[in-house]
Amino acid sequence: MIDFVQHVKNTCKTFDVKCELRNTKYLKLDARNKCAGYFDESVPVLACAMNRPDSLEILVHEFAHFTQWADKCTAWTNAMDGEAYIKFNDMLEGKKVRNLKKYMGLCRDLELDNEIRSVSLIKKFKLPIDKKQYIKKANTYIYFYNWMVISKKWCTEKNSPYRNKRLMDVMPDHFDNDYTVLPKHIEQIFREEKI
């Protein structure tokens, strides 16, 4: 784990990206919103709350976003250079968004590429993270983007997809899935669990 954290710091330094690994449970985004980690290309900064049991998973995920940006991968440019995240934020603010499925699909594809990169990092650095469990969590998150096309809202902290036992129980532990469609049995769980 120490090797990975040092790799993150060194790589961020190479790209002139600020690396903030804070000894907190959450990071405040503004007066109302908080999160566990983020990568922001506009600053640029990679930040992670390290005083939590899942901090290593979050750091891997956010560093994978950094690698997408550094590599200028197609999923990153499609989602970030276009309007996808602008439209995503518009939806979260309650605005009507035309072609929402298209924009959410670009965001979903970005997260899929990210999660595949994350698992590669877990393997490469032999991190103490259960890969199958991580992939199941990742799949709940990726499918969540399809669910948001229907729900048009973000989850609550206490009812996030990867904390939901029913969702986790039905999630595949691999990435060979058709993510363009939200399977009906998964949609039903999202609906019944009010995620």
Secondary structure, 3 states (H helix, E strand, C coil): CHHHHHHHHHHHHHCCCEEEEECCCCEECCCCCEECEEEECCCCEEEEECCCCCHHHHHHHHHHHHHHHHHCCHHHHHHHCCCHHHHHHHHHCCCCCCCHHHHHHHHHHHHHHHHHHHHHHHHHCCCCCCHHHHHHHHHHHHHHHHHHHHHCCCCCHHHCHHHCHHHHHHCCCCCCCCCCCCCHHHHHHHHHCCC
